[in-house]
Amino acid sequence: MANPTPLFWAGPIRYLRWAARERPAFFWSVLIGGAGPLTLATVPPTLRMLGYERAPPIPMTYPVPSGPRKTLTGYDD
């Protein structure tokens, strides 16, 4: 008789060992997917603690000079 599939809440460690052997794609996708929010919560404070500063944002518009504009000459068709 084959062993029944273990239930997660009955024995989480046993279930994780079973899932890693029998269903590795699901196991690793859940593990890597769970690491995303953990990374978002830990990496930015760690970088700030190490002294990393973000670069200033790139300007999205060209600065318009204040004052009158010069009249161009010499470019007549």
PDB file of N, CA, C and O in Angstrom:
ATOM      1  N   MET A   1       0.838  -1.166   0.000  1.00  0.00           N
ATOM      2  CA  MET A   1       0.000   0.000   0.000  1.00  0.00           C
ATOM      3  C   MET A   1       0.892   1.241   0.000  1.00  0.00           C
ATOM      4  O   MET A   1       1.846   1.341   0.771  1.00  0.00           O
ATOM      5  N   ALA A   2       0.563   2.169  -0.870  1.00  0.00           N
ATOM      6  CA  ALA A   2       1.360   3.396  -0.998  1.00  0.00           C
ATOM      7  C   ALA A   2       1.074   4.329   0.170  1.00  0.00           C
ATOM      8  O   ALA A   2      -0.021   4.341   0.732  1.00  0.00           O
ATOM      9  N   ASN A   3       2.090   5.107   0.516  1.00  0.00           N
ATOM     10  CA  ASN A   3       1.906   6.088   1.583  1.00  0.00           C
ATOM     11  C   ASN A   3       0.955   7.185   1.128  1.00  0.00           C
ATOM     12  O   ASN A   3       1.041   7.645  -0.011  1.00  0.00           O
ATOM     13  N   PRO A   4       0.057   7.606   1.995  1.00  0.00           N
ATOM     14  CA  PRO A   4      -0.840   8.694   1.595  1.00  0.00           C
ATOM     15  C   PRO A   4      -0.085  10.027   1.540  1.00  0.00           C
ATOM     16  O   PRO A   4       0.959  10.195   2.169  1.00  0.00           O
ATOM     17  N   THR A   5      -0.634  10.950   0.785  1.00  0.00           N
ATOM     18  CA  THR A   5      -0.040  12.276   0.702  1.00  0.00           C
ATOM     19  C   THR A   5      -0.131  12.944   2.062  1.00  0.00           C
ATOM     20  O   THR A   5      -1.216  13.002   2.639  1.00  0.00           O
ATOM     21  N   PRO A   6       0.980  13.453   2.594  1.00  0.00           N
ATOM     22  CA  PRO A   6       0.915  14.097   3.913  1.00  0.00           C
ATOM     23  C   PRO A   6       0.144  15.414   3.845  1.00  0.00           C
ATOM     24  O   PRO A   6       0.149  16.102   2.824  1.00  0.00           O
ATOM     25  N   LEU A   7      -0.509  15.744   4.939  1.00  0.00           N
ATOM     26  CA  LEU A   7      -1.242  16.998   5.031  1.00  0.00           C
ATOM     27  C   LEU A   7      -0.326  18.063   5.614  1.00  0.00           C
ATOM     28  O   LEU A   7       0.465  17.791   6.516  1.00  0.00           O
ATOM     29  N   PHE A   8      -0.441  19.283   5.088  1.00  0.00           N
ATOM     30  CA  PHE A   8       0.460  20.355   5.501  1.00  0.00           C
ATOM     31  C   PHE A   8       0.315  20.665   6.982  1.00  0.00           C
ATOM     32  O   PHE A   8       1.321  20.746   7.687  1.00  0.00           O
ATOM     33  N   TRP A   9      -0.912  20.842   7.477  1.00  0.00           N
ATOM     34  CA  TRP A   9      -1.106  21.267   8.862  1.00  0.00           C
ATOM     35  C   TRP A   9      -0.815  20.152   9.861  1.00  0.00           C
ATOM     36  O   TRP A   9      -0.582  20.427  11.038  1.00  0.00           O
ATOM     37  N   ALA A  10      -0.824  18.908   9.414  1.00  0.00           N
ATOM     38  CA  ALA A  10      -0.519  17.805  10.313  1.00  0.00           C
ATOM     39  C   ALA A  10       0.986  17.719  10.589  1.00  0.00           C
ATOM     40  O   ALA A  10       1.401  17.363  11.692  1.00  0.00           O
ATOM     41  N   GLY A  11       1.783  18.043   9.594  1.00  0.00           N
ATOM     42  CA  GLY A  11       3.247  17.992   9.766  1.00  0.00           C
ATOM     43  C   GLY A  11       3.913  18.811   8.682  1.00  0.00           C
ATOM     44  O   GLY A  11       4.246  18.268   7.629  1.00  0.00           O
ATOM     45  N   PRO A  12       4.119  20.099   8.900  1.00  0.00           N
ATOM     46  CA  PRO A  12       4.638  20.971   7.831  1.00  0.00           C
ATOM     47  C   PRO A  12       6.008  20.554   7.291  1.00  0.00           C
ATOM     48  O   PRO A  12       6.228  20.598   6.081  1.00  0.00           O
ATOM     49  N   ILE A  13       6.919  20.154   8.158  1.00  0.00           N
ATOM     50  CA  ILE A  13       8.258  19.769   7.690  1.00  0.00           C
ATOM     51  C   ILE A  13       8.176  18.519   6.833  1.00  0.00           C
ATOM     52  O   ILE A  13       8.819  18.438   5.786  1.00  0.00           O
ATOM     53  N   ARG A  14       7.404  17.564   7.260  1.00  0.00           N
ATOM     54  CA  ARG A  14       7.242  16.324   6.490  1.00  0.00           C
ATOM     55  C   ARG A  14       6.605  16.620   5.134  1.00  0.00           C
ATOM     56  O   ARG A  14       7.002  16.052   4.117  1.00  0.00           O
ATOM     57  N   TYR A  15       5.619  17.511   5.127  1.00  0.00           N
ATOM     58  CA  TYR A  15       4.956  17.864   3.873  1.00  0.00           C
ATOM     59  C   TYR A  15       5.934  18.567   2.934  1.00  0.00           C
ATOM     60  O   TYR A  15       5.942  18.286   1.736  1.00  0.00           O
ATOM     61  N   LEU A  16       6.756  19.475   3.458  1.00  0.00           N
ATOM     62  CA  LEU A  16       7.712  20.177   2.606  1.00  0.00           C
ATOM     63  C   LEU A  16       8.746  19.218   2.026  1.00  0.00           C
ATOM     64  O   LEU A  16       9.137  19.357   0.867  1.00  0.00           O
ATOM     65  N   ARG A  17       9.187  18.255   2.812  1.00  0.00           N
ATOM     66  CA  ARG A  17      10.122  17.253   2.285  1.00  0.00           C
ATOM     67  C   ARG A  17       9.468  16.431   1.189  1.00  0.00           C
ATOM     68  O   ARG A  17      10.099  16.133   0.175  1.00  0.00           O
ATOM     69  N   TRP A  18       8.192  16.059   1.389  1.00  0.00           N
ATOM     70  CA  TRP A  18       7.462  15.287   0.380  1.00  0.00           C
ATOM     71  C   TRP A  18       7.284  16.113  -0.889  1.00  0.00           C
ATOM     72  O   TRP A  18       7.498  15.611  -1.992  1.00  0.00           O
ATOM     73  N   ALA A  19       6.894  17.380  -0.737  1.00  0.00           N
ATOM     74  CA  ALA A  19       6.659  18.237  -1.898  1.00  0.00           C
ATOM     75  C   ALA A  19       7.948  18.481  -2.678  1.00  0.00           C
ATOM     76  O   ALA A  19       7.914  18.542  -3.908  1.00  0.00           O
ATOM     77  N   ALA A  20       9.078  18.622  -1.994  1.00  0.00           N
ATOM     78  CA  ALA A  20      10.352  18.835  -2.670  1.00  0.00           C
ATOM     79  C   ALA A  20      10.736  17.617  -3.518  1.00  0.00           C
ATOM     80  O   ALA A  20      11.356  17.760  -4.571  1.00  0.00           O
ATOM     81  N   ARG A  21      10.364  16.423  -3.052  1.00  0.00           N
ATOM     82  CA  ARG A  21      10.667  15.207  -3.813  1.00  0.00           C
ATOM     83  C   ARG A  21       9.665  14.936  -4.915  1.00  0.00           C
ATOM     84  O   ARG A  21      10.044  14.647  -6.050  1.00  0.00           O
ATOM     85  N   GLU A  22       8.382  15.027  -4.582  1.00  0.00           N
ATOM     86  CA  GLU A  22       7.336  14.586  -5.501  1.00  0.00           C
ATOM     87  C   GLU A  22       6.856  15.681  -6.459  1.00  0.00           C
ATOM     88  O   GLU A  22       6.467  15.381  -7.587  1.00  0.00           O
ATOM     89  N   ARG A  23       6.877  16.907  -6.035  1.00  0.00           N
ATOM     90  CA  ARG A  23       6.392  18.014  -6.867  1.00  0.00           C
ATOM     91  C   ARG A  23       7.368  19.185  -6.783  1.00  0.00           C
ATOM     92  O   ARG A  23       7.034  20.223  -6.213  1.00  0.00           O
ATOM     93  N   PRO A  24       8.564  19.033  -7.340  1.00  0.00           N
ATOM     94  CA  PRO A  24       9.586  20.074  -7.187  1.00  0.00           C
ATOM     95  C   PRO A  24       9.227  21.401  -7.849  1.00  0.00           C
ATOM     96  O   PRO A  24       9.597  22.462  -7.347  1.00  0.00           O
ATOM     97  N   ALA A  25       8.509  21.350  -8.972  1.00  0.00           N
ATOM     98  CA  ALA A  25       8.166  22.615  -9.642  1.00  0.00           C
ATOM     99  C   ALA A  25       7.270  23.461  -8.755  1.00  0.00           C
ATOM    100  O   ALA A  25       7.490  24.665  -8.621  1.00  0.00           O
ATOM    101  N   PHE A  26       6.266  22.848  -8.151  1.00  0.00           N
ATOM    102  CA  PHE A  26       5.375  23.591  -7.255  1.00  0.00           C
ATOM    103  C   PHE A  26       6.125  24.064  -6.015  1.00  0.00           C
ATOM    104  O   PHE A  26       5.966  25.203  -5.576  1.00  0.00           O
ATOM    105  N   PHE A  27       6.933  23.185  -5.463  1.00  0.00           N
ATOM    106  CA  PHE A  27       7.676  23.508  -4.239  1.00  0.00           C
ATOM    107  C   PHE A  27       8.571  24.731  -4.442  1.00  0.00           C
ATOM    108  O   PHE A  27       8.520  25.678  -3.657  1.00  0.00           O
ATOM    109  N   TRP A  28       9.388  24.709  -5.494  1.00  0.00           N
ATOM    110  CA  TRP A  28      10.321  25.812  -5.710  1.00  0.00           C
ATOM    111  C   TRP A  28       9.616  27.082  -6.164  1.00  0.00           C
ATOM    112  O   TRP A  28      10.054  28.181  -5.824  1.00  0.00           O
ATOM    113  N   SER A  29       8.526  26.953  -6.930  1.00  0.00           N
ATOM    114  CA  SER A  29       7.819  28.164  -7.342  1.00  0.00           C
ATOM    115  C   SER A  29       7.188  28.858  -6.145  1.00  0.00           C
ATOM    116  O   SER A  29       7.183  30.088  -6.077  1.00  0.00           O
ATOM    117  N   VAL A  30       6.656  28.092  -5.202  1.00  0.00           N
ATOM    118  CA  VAL A  30       6.093  28.695  -3.987  1.00  0.00           C
ATOM    119  C   VAL A  30       7.210  29.291  -3.131  1.00  0.00           C
ATOM    120  O   VAL A  30       7.047  30.370  -2.563  1.00  0.00           O
ATOM    121  N   LEU A  31       8.322  28.606  -3.040  1.00  0.00           N
ATOM    122  CA  LEU A  31       9.441  29.107  -2.240  1.00  0.00           C
ATOM    123  C   LEU A  31       9.998  30.411  -2.812  1.00  0.00           C
ATOM    124  O   LEU A  31      10.230  31.365  -2.069  1.00  0.00           O
ATOM    125  N   ILE A  32      10.213  30.458  -4.130  1.00  0.00           N
ATOM    126  CA  ILE A  32      10.739  31.663  -4.768  1.00  0.00           C
ATOM    127  C   ILE A  32       9.687  32.777  -4.747  1.00  0.00           C
ATOM    128  O   ILE A  32      10.023  33.942  -4.533  1.00  0.00           O
ATOM    129  N   GLY A  33       8.423  32.425  -4.969  1.00  0.00           N
ATOM    130  CA  GLY A  33       7.354  33.422  -4.908  1.00  0.00           C
ATOM    131  C   GLY A  33       7.200  34.023  -3.525  1.00  0.00           C
ATOM    132  O   GLY A  33       6.874  35.203  -3.396  1.00  0.00           O
ATOM    133  N   GLY A  34       7.427  33.239  -2.500  1.00  0.00           N
ATOM    134  CA  GLY A  34       7.363  33.753  -1.135  1.00  0.00           C
ATOM    135  C   GLY A  34       8.558  34.612  -0.779  1.00  0.00           C
ATOM    136  O   GLY A  34       8.485  35.427   0.140  1.00  0.00           O
ATOM    137  N   ALA A  35       9.656  34.439  -1.494  1.00  0.00           N
ATOM    138  CA  ALA A  35      10.850  35.239  -1.219  1.00  0.00           C
ATOM    139  C   ALA A  35      10.709  36.669  -1.741  1.00  0.00           C
ATOM    140  O   ALA A  35      11.422  37.561  -1.281  1.00  0.00           O
ATOM    141  N   GLY A  36       9.801  36.903  -2.695  1.00  0.00           N
ATOM    142  CA  GLY A  36       9.630  38.244  -3.261  1.00  0.00           C
ATOM    143  C   GLY A  36       9.212  39.275  -2.226  1.00  0.00           C
ATOM    144  O   GLY A  36       9.904  40.280  -2.068  1.00  0.00           O
ATOM    145  N   PRO A  37       8.100  39.066  -1.508  1.00  0.00           N
ATOM    146  CA  PRO A  37       7.716  40.044  -0.488  1.00  0.00           C
ATOM    147  C   PRO A  37       8.750  40.169   0.627  1.00  0.00           C
ATOM    148  O   PRO A  37       8.952  41.252   1.175  1.00  0.00           O
ATOM    149  N   LEU A  38       9.384  39.086   0.949  1.00  0.00           N
ATOM    150  CA  LEU A  38      10.435  39.140   1.967  1.00  0.00           C
ATOM    151  C   LEU A  38      11.589  40.024   1.498  1.00  0.00           C
ATOM    152  O   LEU A  38      12.146  40.795   2.280  1.00  0.00           O
ATOM    153  N   THR A  39      11.944  39.910   0.223  1.00  0.00           N
ATOM    154  CA  THR A  39      13.001  40.736  -0.343  1.00  0.00           C
ATOM    155  C   THR A  39      12.606  42.208  -0.331  1.00  0.00           C
ATOM    156  O   THR A  39      13.422  43.067   0.004  1.00  0.00           O
ATOM    157  N   LEU A  40      11.352  42.506  -0.697  1.00  0.00           N
ATOM    158  CA  LEU A  40      10.891  43.891  -0.686  1.00  0.00           C
ATOM    159  C   LEU A  40      10.927  44.494   0.706  1.00  0.00           C
ATOM    160  O   LEU A  40      11.141  45.696   0.860  1.00  0.00           O
ATOM    161  N   ALA A  41      10.722  43.679   1.704  1.00  0.00           N
ATOM    162  CA  ALA A  41      10.706  44.176   3.077  1.00  0.00           C
ATOM    163  C   ALA A  41      12.104  44.319   3.675  1.00  0.00           C
ATOM    164  O   ALA A  41      12.286  45.100   4.609  1.00  0.00           O
ATOM    165  N   THR A  42      13.085  43.594   3.169  1.00  0.00           N
ATOM    166  CA  THR A  42      14.404  43.594   3.811  1.00  0.00           C
ATOM    167  C   THR A  42      15.496  44.318   3.037  1.00  0.00           C
ATOM    168  O   THR A  42      16.405  44.872   3.654  1.00  0.00           O
ATOM    169  N   VAL A  43      15.440  44.334   1.708  1.00  0.00           N
ATOM    170  CA  VAL A  43      16.547  44.906   0.936  1.00  0.00           C
ATOM    171  C   VAL A  43      16.644  46.430   1.062  1.00  0.00           C
ATOM    172  O   VAL A  43      17.741  46.922   1.326  1.00  0.00           O
ATOM    173  N   PRO A  44      15.561  47.215   0.890  1.00  0.00           N
ATOM    174  CA  PRO A  44      15.726  48.672   0.999  1.00  0.00           C
ATOM    175  C   PRO A  44      16.275  49.146   2.349  1.00  0.00           C
ATOM    176  O   PRO A  44      17.178  49.983   2.360  1.00  0.00           O
ATOM    177  N   PRO A  45      15.771  48.650   3.493  1.00  0.00           N
ATOM    178  CA  PRO A  45      16.391  49.095   4.745  1.00  0.00           C
ATOM    179  C   PRO A  45      17.857  48.685   4.867  1.00  0.00           C
ATOM    180  O   PRO A  45      18.665  49.424   5.428  1.00  0.00           O
ATOM    181  N   THR A  46      18.195  47.527   4.351  1.00  0.00           N
ATOM    182  CA  THR A  46      19.586  47.075   4.411  1.00  0.00           C
ATOM    183  C   THR A  46      20.480  47.983   3.571  1.00  0.00           C
ATOM    184  O   THR A  46      21.580  48.334   4.000  1.00  0.00           O
ATOM    185  N   LEU A  47      20.023  48.365   2.386  1.00  0.00           N
ATOM    186  CA  LEU A  47      20.817  49.250   1.539  1.00  0.00           C
ATOM    187  C   LEU A  47      20.998  50.614   2.197  1.00  0.00           C
ATOM    188  O   LEU A  47      22.088  51.184   2.152  1.00  0.00           O
ATOM    189  N   ARG A  48      19.924  51.147   2.814  1.00  0.00           N
ATOM    190  CA  ARG A  48      20.038  52.426   3.518  1.00  0.00           C
ATOM    191  C   ARG A  48      21.031  52.324   4.680  1.00  0.00           C
ATOM    192  O   ARG A  48      21.797  53.253   4.936  1.00  0.00           O
ATOM    193  N   MET A  49      21.008  51.202   5.369  1.00  0.00           N
ATOM    194  CA  MET A  49      21.911  51.006   6.497  1.00  0.00           C
ATOM    195  C   MET A  49      23.373  50.941   6.020  1.00  0.00           C
ATOM    196  O   MET A  49      24.281  51.360   6.739  1.00  0.00           O
ATOM    197  N   LEU A  50      23.590  50.424   4.825  1.00  0.00           N
ATOM    198  CA  LEU A  50      24.944  50.328   4.279  1.00  0.00           C
ATOM    199  C   LEU A  50      25.399  51.618   3.608  1.00  0.00           C
ATOM    200  O   LEU A  50      26.532  51.691   3.131  1.00  0.00           O
ATOM    201  N   GLY A  51      24.537  52.641   3.560  1.00  0.00           N
ATOM    202  CA  GLY A  51      24.938  53.925   3.015  1.00  0.00           C
ATOM    203  C   GLY A  51      24.605  54.148   1.556  1.00  0.00           C
ATOM    204  O   GLY A  51      25.052  55.136   0.972  1.00  0.00           O
ATOM    205  N   TYR A  52      23.839  53.265   0.953  1.00  0.00           N
ATOM    206  CA  TYR A  52      23.464  53.431  -0.449  1.00  0.00           C
ATOM    207  C   TYR A  52      22.399  54.510  -0.565  1.00  0.00           C
ATOM    208  O   TYR A  52      21.398  54.483   0.150  1.00  0.00           O
ATOM    209  N   GLU A  53      22.620  55.465  -1.475  1.00  0.00           N
ATOM    210  CA  GLU A  53      21.635  56.504  -1.723  1.00  0.00           C
ATOM    211  C   GLU A  53      21.186  56.415  -3.163  1.00  0.00           C
ATOM    212  O   GLU A  53      21.997  56.206  -4.065  1.00  0.00           O
ATOM    213  N   ARG A  54      19.895  56.573  -3.376  1.00  0.00           N
ATOM    214  CA  ARG A  54      19.356  56.512  -4.735  1.00  0.00           C
ATOM    215  C   ARG A  54      19.771  57.748  -5.510  1.00  0.00           C
ATOM    216  O   ARG A  54      19.938  58.824  -4.936  1.00  0.00           O
ATOM    217  N   ALA A  55      19.936  57.591  -6.809  1.00  0.00           N
ATOM    218  CA  ALA A  55      20.276  58.712  -7.679  1.00  0.00           C
ATOM    219  C   ALA A  55      19.067  59.630  -7.807  1.00  0.00           C
ATOM    220  O   ALA A  55      17.931  59.162  -7.739  1.00  0.00           O
ATOM    221  N   PRO A  56      19.291  60.922  -7.989  1.00  0.00           N
ATOM    222  CA  PRO A  56      18.149  61.820  -8.170  1.00  0.00           C
ATOM    223  C   PRO A  56      17.403  61.454  -9.457  1.00  0.00           C
ATOM    224  O   PRO A  56      18.016  60.973 -10.411  1.00  0.00           O
ATOM    225  N   PRO A  57      16.099  61.676  -9.489  1.00  0.00           N
ATOM    226  CA  PRO A  57      15.343  61.290 -10.685  1.00  0.00           C
ATOM    227  C   PRO A  57      15.754  62.115 -11.906  1.00  0.00           C
ATOM    228  O   PRO A  57      16.138  63.278 -11.785  1.00  0.00           O
ATOM    229  N   ILE A  58      15.667  61.501 -13.060  1.00  0.00           N
ATOM    230  CA  ILE A  58      16.001  62.161 -14.316  1.00  0.00           C
ATOM    231  C   ILE A  58      14.909  63.174 -14.631  1.00  0.00           C
ATOM    232  O   ILE A  58      13.729  62.857 -14.484  1.00  0.00           O
ATOM    233  N   PRO A  59      15.270  64.402 -15.066  1.00  0.00           N
ATOM    234  CA  PRO A  59      14.230  65.372 -15.401  1.00  0.00           C
ATOM    235  C   PRO A  59      13.393  64.884 -16.586  1.00  0.00           C
ATOM    236  O   PRO A  59      13.924  64.370 -17.570  1.00  0.00           O
ATOM    237  N   MET A  60      12.091  65.055 -16.469  1.00  0.00           N
ATOM    238  CA  MET A  60      11.192  64.603 -17.529  1.00  0.00           C
ATOM    239  C   MET A  60      10.870  65.720 -18.519  1.00  0.00           C
ATOM    240  O   MET A  60      10.290  65.451 -19.571  1.00  0.00           O
ATOM    241  N   THR A  61      11.233  66.970 -18.207  1.00  0.00           N
ATOM    242  CA  THR A  61      11.002  68.086 -19.115  1.00  0.00           C
ATOM    243  C   THR A  61      12.277  68.904 -19.215  1.00  0.00           C
ATOM    244  O   THR A  61      13.150  68.834 -18.350  1.00  0.00           O
ATOM    245  N   TYR A  62      12.364  69.670 -20.269  1.00  0.00           N
ATOM    246  CA  TYR A  62      13.505  70.563 -20.448  1.00  0.00           C
ATOM    247  C   TYR A  62      13.209  71.849 -19.703  1.00  0.00           C
ATOM    248  O   TYR A  62      12.115  72.393 -19.856  1.00  0.00           O
ATOM    249  N   PRO A  63      14.134  72.361 -18.904  1.00  0.00           N
ATOM    250  CA  PRO A  63      13.848  73.595 -18.168  1.00  0.00           C
ATOM    251  C   PRO A  63      13.722  74.789 -19.114  1.00  0.00           C
ATOM    252  O   PRO A  63      14.615  75.043 -19.923  1.00  0.00           O
ATOM    253  N   VAL A  64      12.620  75.513 -19.010  1.00  0.00           N
ATOM    254  CA  VAL A  64      12.382  76.693 -19.835  1.00  0.00           C
ATOM    255  C   VAL A  64      13.078  77.877 -19.162  1.00  0.00           C
ATOM    256  O   VAL A  64      12.839  78.149 -17.985  1.00  0.00           O
ATOM    257  N   PRO A  65      13.941  78.583 -19.905  1.00  0.00           N
ATOM    258  CA  PRO A  65      14.652  79.704 -19.291  1.00  0.00           C
ATOM    259  C   PRO A  65      13.702  80.860 -18.990  1.00  0.00           C
ATOM    260  O   PRO A  65      12.746  81.106 -19.726  1.00  0.00           O
ATOM    261  N   SER A  66      13.979  81.552 -17.911  1.00  0.00           N
ATOM    262  CA  SER A  66      13.166  82.723 -17.591  1.00  0.00           C
ATOM    263  C   SER A  66      13.752  83.932 -18.303  1.00  0.00           C
ATOM    264  O   SER A  66      14.969  84.021 -18.472  1.00  0.00           O
ATOM    265  N   GLY A  67      12.914  84.853 -18.718  1.00  0.00           N
ATOM    266  CA  GLY A  67      13.369  86.051 -19.417  1.00  0.00           C
ATOM    267  C   GLY A  67      13.053  85.977 -20.892  1.00  0.00           C
ATOM    268  O   GLY A  67      12.554  84.963 -21.381  1.00  0.00           O
ATOM    269  N   PRO A  68      13.346  87.064 -21.606  1.00  0.00           N
ATOM    270  CA  PRO A  68      13.019  87.097 -23.039  1.00  0.00           C
ATOM    271  C   PRO A  68      13.941  86.175 -23.841  1.00  0.00           C
ATOM    272  O   PRO A  68      15.093  85.941 -23.475  1.00  0.00           O
ATOM    273  N   ARG A  69      13.404  85.669 -24.927  1.00  0.00           N
ATOM    274  CA  ARG A  69      14.197  84.798 -25.800  1.00  0.00           C
ATOM    275  C   ARG A  69      14.917  85.629 -26.842  1.00  0.00           C
ATOM    276  O   ARG A  69      14.447  86.691 -27.250  1.00  0.00           O
ATOM    277  N   LYS A  70      16.061  85.129 -27.262  1.00  0.00           N
ATOM    278  CA  LYS A  70      16.831  85.819 -28.295  1.00  0.00           C
ATOM    279  C   LYS A  70      16.203  85.546 -29.654  1.00  0.00           C
ATOM    280  O   LYS A  70      15.736  84.437 -29.915  1.00  0.00           O
ATOM    281  N   THR A  71      16.191  86.537 -30.503  1.00  0.00           N
ATOM    282  CA  THR A  71      15.698  86.359 -31.861  1.00  0.00           C
ATOM    283  C   THR A  71      16.835  85.787 -32.699  1.00  0.00           C
ATOM    284  O   THR A  71      17.936  86.336 -32.725  1.00  0.00           O
ATOM    285  N   LEU A  72      16.562  84.696 -33.374  1.00  0.00           N
ATOM    286  CA  LEU A  72      17.598  84.062 -34.192  1.00  0.00           C
ATOM    287  C   LEU A  72      17.735  84.796 -35.511  1.00  0.00           C
ATOM    288  O   LEU A  72      16.748  85.260 -36.080  1.00  0.00           O
ATOM    289  N   THR A  73      18.946  84.895 -35.986  1.00  0.00           N
ATOM    290  CA  THR A  73      19.203  85.488 -37.292  1.00  0.00           C
ATOM    291  C   THR A  73      20.173  84.598 -38.034  1.00  0.00           C
ATOM    292  O   THR A  73      20.974  83.885 -37.431  1.00  0.00           O
ATOM    293  N   GLY A  74      20.090  84.649 -39.352  1.00  0.00           N
ATOM    294  CA  GLY A  74      21.046  83.898 -40.173  1.00  0.00           C
ATOM    295  C   GLY A  74      20.551  82.520 -40.579  1.00  0.00           C
ATOM    296  O   GLY A  74      21.300  81.766 -41.200  1.00  0.00           O
ATOM    297  N   TYR A  75      19.327  82.171 -40.251  1.00  0.00           N
ATOM    298  CA  TYR A  75      18.806  80.863 -40.631  1.00  0.00           C
ATOM    299  C   TYR A  75      17.648  81.008 -41.613  1.00  0.00           C
ATOM    300  O   TYR A  75      16.775  80.141 -41.651  1.00  0.00           O
ATOM    301  N   ASP A  76      17.614  82.078 -42.408  1.00  0.00           N
ATOM    302  CA  ASP A  76      16.532  82.310 -43.361  1.00  0.00           C
ATOM    303  C   ASP A  76      16.644  81.323 -44.523  1.00  0.00           C
ATOM    304  O   ASP A  76      17.742  80.964 -44.949  1.00  0.00           O
ATOM    305  N   ASP A  77      15.491  80.896 -45.022  1.00  0.00           N
ATOM    306  CA  ASP A  77      15.479  79.987 -46.172  1.00  0.00           C
ATOM    307  C   ASP A  77      15.647  80.733 -47.459  1.00  0.00           C
ATOM    308  O   ASP A  77      15.660  80.123 -48.529  1.00  0.00           O
TER     309      ASP A  77
END
